Amino acid sequence: LASEKKNGAKMIETLQNKLNEKESHEQNLQKQLLDREFLLLRSTIEEAELIIQDALNHLDDPTHISCTSSADYLVSRSQSTLECLNRLEEGRSKYLSDRSDVSYLLRSVTHFAHLAGDTIVQGSATSHMAPMEQADCLSEACRLCGGNALTYFTSLKEETSMREV
């Protein structure tokens, strides 16, 4: 009876060790998955930064001087960008509360980059039709918009600063 008790205790200990190893392995796999998702997010943000930088480059591109756009169209693009900025912030908040789902934030980053880039380009094109002083102000506002978007994206690339945005 004593040997059966001893064998039973050893079996329980062995099973407990195997269970602990399995749990540890699952935790490591979960961490790897979260790390890979964050790398995917960083890559998406880096691509978004390139979209914004490309739009900013149009501000100084002499071949873009002949492009024009109406103020009404710029306003509609700006409104869409602002609405998307709210979704981007919502995506950041969702991701911070549940790191296992990065999909909404990924979509928000790409959509915002597209709309913000388009707004910058349309702002530049609209400035080509405005009187000199307003054109300069609009061009500066476009640069500021792009700079702020790049700063925001930079902060999203770092896990620690993402909480501070």
C-alpha positions, 0 to 999 in steps of 0.5 A: 500500500505504501509503494502504491501511494509513493507511485501515485504521488510520483505519477501526480508529480510527473503529470503536474510537471507536464501540465506546467511545461505545457502551460509554459509552452502555451504562454510562450506561443501566446507571447510570440503571437503578440510580438508578431502582431506588434511587428505587423503593426509597426510595419503597417505604421512604417508604410503609413509614414511613407504615404504621408511623407510622399504626400508631403513631398508633393508640396515641394514638387514643381510638377505638382504646381499645375494641379488644382482642386476646389475648396469644397473638395478639400473640406470634404476630404478633411472631414473624412480624415477627421472622422477617420482620426476618431476611428484611429484613436478608437483602434488604439484604445481597443488594442491597448485594452486587448492586445490579442486583436490588432485588426481594427487598429491596422485597418484604422492606420492604413485608412487614416494614412490614405485619407490624410495623404490625400488631404495633404495633396488636395490642400496643396492643389487647392492652394494653387488656386488661392491668393498668395497669403492664403495659399501660403497658410494652406500649404503650411497647414498641410505641412503641419498636418503631415508632421503631426500625422508622422509624430502620431505614427512614430508614437504608435510604433513604440509600445510604451509611448502608445499609452501616452498618445 
